[in-house]
Amino acid sequence: MERPDACLDEHLEYLDELRESGDTNMYGATPFLMSEFRKLTEQEAREILQYWMKTFTERHQHSNA
């Protein structure tokens, strides 16, 4: 999956931390992302979340070794 133009490493790191916190089901993380990064549109936040979900395993393979 191609990384969205608006997606920064800090967005992915934030989502990783949000997942670890257990504060929300990650399917409902769009508003959290928009609240933390106020310049993101809802569409951008959704695209970043989708990218995060689809690439999570790939980005974290090294920690499972």
PEDA-V953894 format. One line per field, one symbol per residue. ss: DSSP state (2 for helix, 1 for strand, 0 for the rest). A space follows every 50 residues. Layout:
ss->???
This chain:
ss->00000000222222222222200002220222222200000222222222 222222222022220
